[in-house]
């Protein structure tokens, strides 16, 4: 089952245009209409965050990207080209 929710801002309210998409295989961070990053578990069962290094990160997107990382205690990140990022999304989440 897929569930979409707004990221909570510092005041405890849902942030506009900043979303977490929960799937059985991991979480996806979406800012406005752009899928920015996702995390899944690696073979060792540790969280790994993949992000589109070619995507434009505005000040707002960067703020919520960092919040996404800290809220879910993600310590390992991997930058991908847009093509690599989209291929992994397709293979892991059927998007």
C-alpha positions as CSV (number, residue, x, y, z in Angstrom):
1,X,0.0,0.0,0.0
2,X,1.3,3.5,-0.9
3,X,0.6,6.4,1.5
4,X,1.3,10.1,0.7
5,X,1.7,12.6,3.5
6,X,3.0,16.1,4.0
7,X,6.3,16.6,5.7
8,X,5.7,18.2,9.1
9,X,7.3,21.6,9.5
10,X,8.9,23.0,12.7
11,X,5.5,24.2,13.9
12,X,4.0,20.8,13.7
13,X,1.9,21.6,10.6
14,X,2.1,20.0,7.2
15,X,4.5,21.8,4.9
16,X,3.0,22.8,1.5
17,X,4.3,21.0,-1.5
18,X,6.7,18.7,0.5
19,X,5.7,15.1,0.6
20,X,6.8,11.7,1.9
21,X,5.5,8.8,-0.1
22,X,5.6,5.6,1.9
23,X,5.8,2.3,0.1
24,X,6.5,-1.3,1.2
25,X,10.0,-0.9,-0.3
26,X,11.0,2.4,1.3
27,X,10.3,6.1,1.4
28,X,10.3,8.7,-1.4
29,X,10.8,12.5,-0.8
30,X,8.9,14.7,-3.2
31,X,9.2,18.5,-3.4
32,X,6.5,20.1,-5.5
33,X,6.3,17.9,-8.6
34,X,9.9,16.5,-8.4
35,X,10.9,13.2,-6.9
36,X,14.1,14.3,-5.2
37,X,15.3,11.3,-3.2
38,X,14.3,7.9,-1.8
39,X,15.6,5.5,0.7
40,X,15.5,1.8,0.9
41,X,17.4,-0.8,2.8
42,X,20.7,-2.2,1.5
43,X,21.7,-5.9,1.6
44,X,22.9,-5.5,5.2
45,X,19.5,-4.0,6.2
46,X,20.9,-0.5,6.6
47,X,19.2,2.6,5.3
48,X,20.7,4.1,2.2
49,X,19.4,7.4,0.6
50,X,19.7,7.9,-3.1
51,X,19.2,11.4,-4.6
52,X,19.1,13.0,-8.0
53,X,22.3,15.0,-8.1
54,X,21.1,16.8,-11.2
55,X,17.8,18.1,-9.7
56,X,17.7,21.7,-8.6
57,X,17.4,22.0,-4.9
58,X,15.9,25.3,-3.9
59,X,16.4,26.7,-0.4
60,X,13.0,25.2,0.7
61,X,13.7,21.8,-0.9
62,X,17.1,21.7,0.8
63,X,15.6,22.5,4.1
64,X,13.0,19.7,3.9
65,X,15.5,17.3,2.3
66,X,17.7,17.7,5.4
67,X,14.7,17.3,7.6
68,X,13.8,14.1,5.8
69,X,17.3,12.7,6.4
70,X,17.4,13.6,10.1
71,X,13.8,12.4,10.8
72,X,14.5,8.9,9.4
73,X,18.1,8.8,10.7
74,X,19.7,8.3,7.3
75,X,23.4,8.3,7.5
76,X,24.4,6.9,4.1
77,X,23.7,8.9,0.9
78,X,24.5,8.3,-2.7
79,X,24.3,10.9,-5.5
80,X,23.0,9.6,-8.8
81,X,22.6,11.0,-12.3
82,X,19.1,11.7,-13.3
83,X,19.1,8.6,-15.5
84,X,20.4,6.3,-12.7
85,X,18.0,7.8,-10.2
86,X,15.0,7.3,-12.5
87,X,16.1,3.7,-13.3
88,X,16.4,2.9,-9.6
89,X,13.0,4.4,-8.9
90,X,11.5,2.3,-11.7
91,X,13.2,-0.9,-10.6
92,X,12.5,-0.5,-6.8
93,X,9.1,1.2,-6.8
94,X,7.7,0.6,-10.3
95,X,7.5,4.3,-10.9
